Amino acid sequence: MTFLLDDEQREFGRTLDRMLGAADIAGAVRAWAVDDTGPGRKVWQRLADLGVFALAVPEEHAGSGFLPVELAVAFVELGRHGVPGPVVETVAAAALLRRLGDPAPSARWLPGIAAGSHLVSYADSYGETDGTDGTDGTDGTAGTDGTGEGGHPGGDAEADGGRGPYALDAHTADTTFVVAGDRLLSATDHGPVQPSLDPARRLARPAYGGEVLASGPAVRAASRHAVDVAAFLTAAQALGAGRRLLADTVTYVRQRKQFGVAVGSFQAVRHRLADALVALEFAQPLVFGAAVALAAETGADEQRGRGVAAEGAGRAAAVRREVAAAKVAAGEAAYGAARAALQLHGAIGYTDELDLSLWIRKARALRTAWGTPSECRARVLAGQDIFY
């Protein structure tokens, strides 16, 4: 099957690229890392004005419907430019509310998400991993910034003594949606803020016992969809970040000279860059393939209503495998591009002053956000629903 973006989708991506390219995103990222969210909030509002967050919100709540392909286009650009904040988590929360179909919380939160006035984080106990991969708070967990390869679902967070998953930017979000068991909570308080591999990705465990927005089996079904959306958007972000790292590195090796010639003329350097490019090129169709699968699943769900059917469950499992394939491919490609960028920039690549470091750290965090490589590979190979 041949898949190409149409003219409108390509122009949407170019518009976002121009807007973000004209903004001081690196400055906003550095400010966000020290809890100055003002510049980042301005970028957030401009994204909302261009309709980015409306792409996950139904039309009856001032949105554009759920458009995964357009979301992929947008989040590739967000990753390319390194936009800070819980952009993935806000859209995942919108997807959860949309799938849940409860009119009260939807009417309360979705219009604000579409308009950019509600910055929302999201944590799901079904994505929780164990203490082998960053649950000590150094690099995050629970579908945000876990750094390890192992770990399985943690189950009901309250039954686990309130341990629960971390949430990205819970300390700056207007609220944090938390799925615990079969309940959806709105948490406005949180535990100590912890650092991450990416300084702009601050982590905290939301305080349980907040307002209950919904409960019942529908919450669990909706949360599964939201986790899939989060993993898919993280893959798109990683793809964009990887492309930025590769582009900046190609520019640098054309300028840096050794033995009187540009280092980019050396065969070993060319091979390293070619490997990074091939990995990104292979990841891109998987990301957009996952977008098409999500769009097809959404259309089928709307045709048969909100009820859970065996056909729907089978389709959802197939979509999760598509998303997992995209996530592991894009995450590993971005991480490979980051390693190549670091090596080919030499010692300057290690400096915090170089903007490249912002993308190197982000690529490492996105690699394991909302699904580690081993988890995603297990899902693809075995077809198992490992998160739930």
BADREN-847255 format. One line per field, with one value per residue (C-alpha): y, z, x; residue number from 1. Coordinates in steps of 0.25 Angstrom, whole numbers, m for minus. Example, Ala and Ser with C-alpha at 12.3 -4.5 7.8 and 13.67 -1.06 7.14 Angstrom:
REM BADREN-847255
north <- c(m18:m4)
up <- c(31:29)
east <- c(49:55)
k <- c(1:2)
END
This chain:
REM BADREN-847255
north <- c(0:14:25:40:52:61:75:81:72:75:90:88:82:94:104:98:97:112:116:108:112:126:124:123:109:106:117:112:99:104:113:101:93:103:105:117:113:126:125:110:114:125:114:105:115:118:103:103:115:106:95:85:81:82:70:60:67:64:75:76:81:91:82:76:61:51:52:43:46:61:58:50:62:72:63:61:76:77:67:74:87:81:88:86:82:70:71:56:55:66:60:46:51:57:44:37:46:45:30:30:37:43:56:63:62:64:77:82:79:77:91:97:86:90:105:103:108:95:89:74:63:48:36:22:11:1:6:5:m2:m7:m1:m7:5:18:17:23:36:38:37:34:23:19:23:36:35:21:17:2:m10:m17:m16:m19:m13:m9:m11:m2:9:11:m4:m2:8:20:18:20:24:37:48:58:73:70:82:91:85:91:76:62:51:38:25:16:3:6:20:33:44:58:61:75:71:63:58:63:67:58:61:53:50:62:74:80:67:68:57:55:45:51:50:40:43:55:57:45:48:35:20:7:m3:8:15:4:2:17:17:6:15:27:19:15:29:34:23:27:42:39:31:43:53:43:43:58:59:49:57:69:62:57:70:78:67:67:83:82:71:79:91:84:82:72:70:81:75:74:62:59:55:43:30:25:38:36:22:26:37:28:17:28:33:19:16:29:26:12:18:28:19:11:24:28:13:14:27:20:8:18:25:12:7:21:20:6:9:21:12:1:11:11:m3:m13:m25:m36:m30:m17:m24:m31:m18:m11:m22:m20:m5:m7:m16:m5:6:m3:m5:10:13:4:7:22:22:14:22:35:29:25:38:44:35:38:53:53:45:53:67:62:69:81:71:69:83:88:102:95:94:80:75:78:68:58:57:57:46:37:40:38:25:19:28:21:7:3:m4:m18:m16:m11:m23:m33:m27:m28:m42:m49:m40:m39:m28:m26:m12:m17)
up <- c(0:m4:7:4:11:4:1:12:22:17:17:32:35:28:35:49:44:41:53:63:55:57:72:82:86:92:101:105:108:117:124:126:132:143:145:137:128:123:109:108:110:99:90:95:92:78:75:80:71:60:64:69:81:75:66:78:82:76:68:79:88:79:73:59:63:65:53:56:43:45:60:54:45:57:67:57:56:72:73:62:70:84:89:104:113:114:100:98:112:109:95:102:113:102:95:108:110:96:97:110:105:118:115:128:129:114:114:126:120:105:100:109:104:89:92:99:113:120:121:126:130:130:138:136:146:135:129:142:143:154:161:151:141:148:158:168:162:155:141:143:140:137:123:124:125:130:126:127:119:129:137:136:140:154:156:164:170:183:186:184:196:187:180:166:154:151:143:134:138:149:156:145:139:142:146:145:140:147:144:156:155:148:153:146:156:155:164:167:177:175:182:181:167:162:151:138:127:120:129:123:126:141:148:160:166:166:180:180:186:176:170:163:149:145:149:144:132:122:129:127:112:110:117:108:96:103:106:91:87:96:91:77:79:86:74:65:74:74:59:59:69:61:48:56:61:48:41:51:50:35:36:46:39:26:34:43:37:40:31:23:18:24:33:26:14:22:19:33:36:24:28:42:37:26:37:45:32:28:42:42:28:33:45:37:30:43:50:39:38:53:50:39:48:59:50:44:59:62:50:53:68:64:54:64:76:90:93:95:85:81:68:74:84:73:65:77:80:65:66:79:71:60:71:78:65:62:76:76:62:64:78:74:62:70:80:69:63:77:79:65:67:80:74:62:69:78:92:88:88:103:106:112:105:91:88:82:96:98:86:91:105:99:90:101:109:98:95:107:109:109:106:107:95:101:104:90:84:93:88:73:74:83:81:95:103:112:118:124)
east <- c(0:5:3:6:2:m8:m5:m12:m5:8:5:1:14:22:13:17:32:32:25:33:46:43:41:53:49:63:61:47:53:64:54:44:55:56:41:40:28:24:32:27:13:13:18:7:m4:2:1:m14:m17:m12:m21:m11:m19:m32:m28:m31:m44:m58:m65:m76:m65:m59:m49:m46:m49:m39:m29:m17:m10:m10:m6:6:10:9:17:28:30:29:40:48:48:48:35:35:23:13:8:7:0:m10:m14:m14:m24:m33:m33:m37:m48:m53:m53:m59:m71:m76:m82:m79:m63:m63:m70:m62:m48:m48:m52:m40:m30:m34:m33:m19:m24:m23:m9:m12:m2:m6:m2:m7:m5:m6:7:15:28:36:48:58:56:56:45:55:51:64:59:44:34:20:20:28:43:47:61:62:58:50:37:23:10:8:m7:m16:m7:m15:m14:1:1:m1:13:7:13:20:14:21:21:10:16:13:0:m14:m18:m13:m22:m19:m25:m24:m32:m45:m45:m41:m36:m33:m21:m16:m6:7:19:34:38:49:59:60:70:64:64:51:44:41:34:25:16:2:m5:m17:m30:m34:m47:m53:m57:m62:m62:m65:m60:m61:m50:m40:m44:m42:m29:m23:m27:m20:m7:m7:m9:2:12:8:11:24:28:25:32:45:44:45:56:64:63:67:79:83:81:90:101:101:103:114:122:122:128:138:151:162:175:170:157:143:141:128:137:142:136:134:127:118:115:111:101:96:92:85:77:73:68:59:54:50:43:35:25:23:19:9:5:1:m6:m15:m18:m22:m31:m37:m40:m46:m55:m60:m62:m71:m79:m82:m84:m77:m80:m68:m69:m60:m57:m53:m44:m37:m35:m30:m19:m15:m14:m5:4:5:8:18:26:26:30:42:46:45:51:63:65:65:74:84:84:87:99:104:102:110:121:123:122:133:135:126:115:116:114:101:103:101:86:89:90:75:71:81:75:61:64:69:56:47:53:47:35:21:28:42:48:48:33:30:38:31:17:21:27:17:4:2:m5:7:2:m11)
k <- c(1:2:3:4:5:6:7:8:9:10:11:12:13:14:15:16:17:18:19:20:21:22:23:24:25:26:27:28:29:30:31:32:33:34:35:36:37:38:39:40:41:42:43:44:45:46:47:48:49:50:51:52:53:54:55:56:57:58:59:60:61:62:63:64:65:66:67:68:69:70:71:72:73:74:75:76:77:78:79:80:81:82:83:84:85:86:87:88:89:90:91:92:93:94:95:96:97:98:99:100:101:102:103:104:105:106:107:108:109:110:111:112:113:114:115:116:117:118:119:120:121:122:123:124:125:126:127:128:129:130:131:132:133:134:135:136:137:138:139:140:141:142:143:144:145:146:147:148:149:150:151:152:153:154:155:156:157:158:159:160:161:162:163:164:165:166:167:168:169:170:171:172:173:174:175:176:177:178:179:180:181:182:183:184:185:186:187:188:189:190:191:192:193:194:195:196:197:198:199:200:201:202:203:204:205:206:207:208:209:210:211:212:213:214:215:216:217:218:219:220:221:222:223:224:225:226:227:228:229:230:231:232:233:234:235:236:237:238:239:240:241:242:243:244:245:246:247:248:249:250:251:252:253:254:255:256:257:258:259:260:261:262:263:264:265:266:267:268:269:270:271:272:273:274:275:276:277:278:279:280:281:282:283:284:285:286:287:288:289:290:291:292:293:294:295:296:297:298:299:300:301:302:303:304:305:306:307:308:309:310:311:312:313:314:315:316:317:318:319:320:321:322:323:324:325:326:327:328:329:330:331:332:333:334:335:336:337:338:339:340:341:342:343:344:345:346:347:348:349:350:351:352:353:354:355:356:357:358:359:360:361:362:363:364:365:366:367:368:369:370:371:372:373:374:375:376:377:378:379:380:381:382:383:384:385:386:387:388)
END
